Amino acid sequence: MGLGHFGGGLGAVKYLLDRGAMVTVTDLRSADELADSLSQLDVSQLEALVLGEHRDNLFTRAELLVVNPAVKPGNRYVELARTVGVPITSEINLFWQHCRGKKLVVTGSTGKSTTASLIHQFLQAAGVPSRLGGNIGVSLLPLVDEITPDEWVVLELSSFQLAALDELRPRPDIAVVTNFFPNHLDWHGTLDAYREAKQTAVCWQTKNEIAVLNADDADSALWPTDAKVVWYGKECWRDRPGVVVGDNHLIVRSSSGGWKIELTDLAPYLRTPHGLMNVAAAFGAVTVALGIPVDKLAGALLNFQGLPHRMQTVAEIEGRTFINDSKATTPEATIAALKSLLQPAILIAGGKDKGADLTELAQTIRSKTKAVALIGDTATALEQLLTTPTSDHARSASALRIERCNTLAAAVEWAWQQSAPGDAILLSPACASHGEFANYEQRGEQFIEFVKSVIQ
């Protein structure tokens, strides 16, 4: 149920077909909307392909229902299957049940993709067999039989995936939590439900497992777990193993030694406060938890290229820097992006309303940008927040240039017109992409194309 665009649905279909199952795929999207996923699938192998609708009989007659994590709780068709006793699972649940490798889970509201990728690259640099998968867009399910017990599987997991996984009481060998902010409230319904889903990463662990937690995050630092805790952050203890984050350096202490890491030891992409926290979390997992010396990781740390759609510099045009941060789907991610910039910024923000509080984002936009183009469903709310004077920001509110744009293309054009040499034009939406775009990746790719049109 739900082929989707991110690979999980496709991975589940391939896995089941390889095992001789009779697979029916049903998705509310059309064939055109799913063209990228369908092109990677031999449709002739399917029992049926139903697009643009769901049919009741598919759910009542199934022997197993594999649900895409994007499907909201309480979905009528899922509940219909449940009432007649159909077993319900997900792609990540199937993987968890059949994976023989050691599991390292990374979750959080922001920074989890970069942290998971760093951990994977660190393990590779140290010669430790590892694979990267989960919400980062790669399904490892079709390859699960190839994974050996001595391999590490680094899984970036979303709250949607963890909510489904909870019924298995998962106990990852190592769990890393980056932070916790309100997000996806349109899916979970309440902040408590979102928190409970995220806590699945650590709540079933025992003293035999390790949880790497952010000492600076007031919420996730208090999550219940029986695991041995490795702390990282500015506020963590300096006299025991862990990672201390300074303004321009890290101190790593483990059973295998101690190291001071300067900004110059990091790839340029990571030389920001947000980047330092990601690096600290990765060292907490690899050096403190697993005992791998920093010396073996130096090359991977300095040469880390970052990920597409995450503070990705895509062009330098007449002194302007265009930055694609389409992966910033929360206010906190965009706030971090704006605070990391040294040059004047023109921001493109907005998208699907997930129920997040945009007040702090508006304050940061006022203080950190010279102009902002607003797009998507949240444009009205953001504009209202930005144009309402406050005692702290009345002056900057009146000076800030604001434009409502119907499309991303129009926003890029307007931002270019407002810019001057030395400026950064930043796409960092703070919201999901659903609406004008299928996902954040398509949004980022379109931004890059629109930037090319500026060059022309």
Helices and strands as residue ranges (DSSP letters): H 8-18, E 24-27, H 35-38, G 43-45, E 48-51, H 56-60, E 65-66, H 76-83, E 88-89, H 91-98, E 102-107, H 112-125, E 130-134, G 141-146, E 152-156, H 159-165, G 166-168, E 174-177, H 185-188, H 191-203, E 210-214, G 220-222, E 228-233, E 242-245, E 249-254, E 257-262, G 263-265, G 268-270, H 273-283, I 284-289, G 294-297, H 298-302, E 312-317, E 320-324, H 331-340, E 345-349, H 359-368, E 371-374, H 379-387, H 394-399, E 401-404, H 408-418, E 424-427, H 440-455
